């Protein structure tokens, strides 16, 4: 059974992705993407105040298409302070209200803490309490965190209760599967949204177009293309189908620059690719599977 697709919208508000040669998606194309997504039953949107004009574009589109019923997930600021104080919790609440106004929504489906480590600094519980207040007030349905590592998952589950998380999983990055971390999340009844399925488009690039930074893992990237060809499917179908086959995953977050890219994802959403024999396509080095470490 195919999982929920969550449309990531960072491309609508910023120039984003290693494979992007178009720059930021223009407003006309953004509206086409949103219209097509809704027609195909994709009603979940993932955005953030840090995604440039994304929230405003979403708000304008929703206002012009009031019959559509969207489930919008946004994020908090990424708090850099090593000690969380009341002013940070107040900022979280004010930022959420601004996001609601930009998107012209009385309530949102979800709110994610953008920087999970903030919870583990002194006073970090203030942030979650502020999010819980929003949930109690009925302006957000689910609260959670954006995660990056197995250690963060352990710290989260040892100290807090959340409704859902967003985390990176791909055919190249299988660390959270092998380490049993997503199984532990599911044992705590946490809803799991997988992001970075295509690693900002890296997995879909022709080998000749892969940036020099990835030369140390070029052979593994080639193997992914060879595996797709062997199965007579596209690299996109292999990458999407792999994550689609993971039982613990509830939703897949995907971002696109064009309607054509979204159409290809929609057409591939029913494909499942068993993961048991594909561990040879994964790597563990954060330098290559965590985009924040890329030097390109």
N, C-alpha and C positions, 0 to 999 in steps of 0.2 A: 504494500500500500504506500502510495507516494506521501511524502511529508509536506507540512506547510512550507510554502516559500515566503520568505520575508524579503521585500525589495529594499536593498540598501540604497540610500540616496546621496551618499557623499559625492558621487559623480555629478549630481545635479547642481551642487553648490561650489565645487572646487575642481581644479585640475588634479586628477588622482589616478594612480595605477601605473605600474611599470610598463604596461603594454599600451598606455594611452598616447596616441600621437595627435589627438584631436583637441586636447585641452578640455576645459569645462564644457559639459553638455549644454547647448543653448536652451532657452526657455521653450521654444516650439517643440523641440525634440523631447524635452523633459515632459511636457504635457502629453505627447503621443505615447511615451513610455508608461506614464501613469494610467492613461485611458486603456491601453492594451492590457496592462497588468490587471486592472479591475475586471475587464471583460473575461479574462482567463481565470478568474477566481482568486487572484492574489490581492488580498485586502490588508495585509500587514506591511507597514512601512517602518524602516529603521533610519533614524536621523540623529542629529545632535547640534547644539548651538555652534560647535566648532566646525561644522560642515559648511562654512561660508553662507551662501544665500539659500541653502537647502530648505530650511524651515519656512522661510518666506515664500518660496516657490510652491511648497506643499500647501501652505495656507491660501494662497491665491487660487490654486487649482481646486481645493476643497470648496472655497467660497463660490466658485463658478460652476461647481458640479455638486450641488447640495443634496442630491438624491443618493449619492454614493456614501456608503458607511465604511469608513476606514478604521483600522486598528493601528494606532500610531505609537511607536516606541521611541523615546528620546533618551538623552543621557545628561548627566550632570557635568559640571566643569571638572577638569582634572586638577585636584588640589595638590599643590607642590609642597606645602608646608609639612614639616616633620612633627608638628603638634597641631591637632585639630581643635579649634576653639569655636565659641558660639558664633563668631562672625562668619565662619565658614559654613556652618549650618544655615545661617540666615541667608547667605549668598545662594546656597543650594535652593532654598525655597523661592527666592526672588527670581533666579534663573528659570526655574520651572514655570513660574507664572508668566514670564516673558515668552517662553517657548509656547505655552498654551495660547497666548494672545497672537503670536506670529502665525500659528497654525489654525487659529480660530476654532479651537476645540474646547468644549466645556470640560471634558475629561479625556485622559489619554489611556491607552492600553497598558503601557509599561514605562518604567523609569529605571535606567541602569546607572550605577555609579561608574564613571568612566575610568577612574584610577583605583583599582581594587586595593592597592597597598595602603591607601589613606585610612582604610578601616583598621589597620593594624598599628597605626601610630597612636601615641597617647591622645585620648579624646576622640578616637575614630568612631566610637559608638554614637557620637552626636550626629554624624551624617546619616547613619541608618535610622536613628530615631526621627530625624526630620523627614526621611522618606516614608517611614511608617505613619507619620502624622498626615502626610498627603494621601496615603492609602485609606486611613481612617476617615478622612474628610470626603472620600469618594471621588477625588479628582484624578486618581490613577488606580488602575485595577491591580497591577502586579509590580513588585519592586525586585531589583536584583543587581548584579554586578557584572562588569566586563572583566574577564579573566585571561591570563596568558600562560600560566604554568601550573604544574601539579602541586608545587609547594603552596601556591595561593589557594588552590582548591582545598587542601588540607587545613590551612589556617582559617579559611572561611567556615568550613563545616564544623571545626572545633570550637568556633566562637559565636557564630550567628546563624539565623534562619532567614532564607530568602526564597522568593517564588521561582525565580529563573536566573539563568546565567547565559552569557554569550562568550564563546571561546573558540580558539583556532583549531581546526582539524582539516587535513587534506590528505590526499594519497601520498604526498611527500612528507607530511608532518603527522605522524601517527603516535607521537609521544604520549598523549593523554589516553589513547586506547591501550597501548602496551603497558602503561603504568597502572592501569585499573582505575584511573581517576574519574573517568566519566561514569564508570560502573558505581563508584562510591557516591557520586552526585545523585544518580538515579535511585540508589538505595535510600537516600534522604528525601525522595520525592521532589527533586528539583528539576524543573523544566530546562532543557538544554537546547540552545540555539547555536548552530555551528556557523562560524564565519571563516574567511580566508580559504574558502574551498578551492579557489583557483589561484591563490596567493597573488592577488592584485593582477591577475592575468598572466603571470609568469609561466604557469603550466600550459597555457594555450599558445604561447609564442612559438613560431617556427624556430628551430634550433639556431638557424643562422642569425636570428634577431635577438638572441639572448644576450644581455649585457655582459661585459667582460667580468664583472664582479662574481658571476656565478660559474666561472670556468672550473673551479675545484669540484663542482657537482654536475658538470655538464654531461658526464656519462650516465648519471642517474636520470637526468632529464630526458636524454635520448631513449633510455629504456622505457620511460613512460609512454613516449610516442610509439615505440615498437610494440609495446603491450596493447595499445589501442588498435594498432593496425592488425595485430594478430587476432584480435577479437572482432575485427571488422566493424569497429565503432570509432567515433571521433574522440579526440583527446578530451574534449569537453564532456562527452558522454561518459568516458571512463572516470574522469575526476568527479563529476556530479554523482554518478552511479555508485562510486565507492562510498561517499559520505551518506548517500541515500540508504545504503544497505546496513548502516550501523543502527542497531535496535534502540540504543539509548538516546539517539538524537531525535528531537521533536520537531525542529524547524531548521531550514537552511537559509542563511542570509546571503543573497547574491546582489551584486551591483552591476549595472550595465551602462554603456554610453549611448546605445542605439536600440530602437525597437527590434531590429534584426537580431541583435545579441540576445534580447529577452525572449524572442520567439524560439530561438535555438534551445534555450534553457527550458522553456515550457514544453517543447517537443521531447525533451530528454528526461523530464521529471519522473517518468514511470520506470526508468531503467535502474536496476539494482546490480551491483557488481560485488560479488563475494570478496571479502578482504583477507581471508585466511592465507591465501597463497600470494599476496601482494606486499608482504612486509619487506621484500627485497627492494621495493621502490621508495622506501622511506629513508630519511636521514635524521639525525638527532642534533645537529649543530645549529644553535640559535642564530648564528651569523647568517644563515641562509633561509631558515624557515620563519624567522621573526622579522617582518619588514622594517621595524624600527631600527634594526641593526644594519640595514643595507646601506652601502656607500656607493650609490649610483647617481 
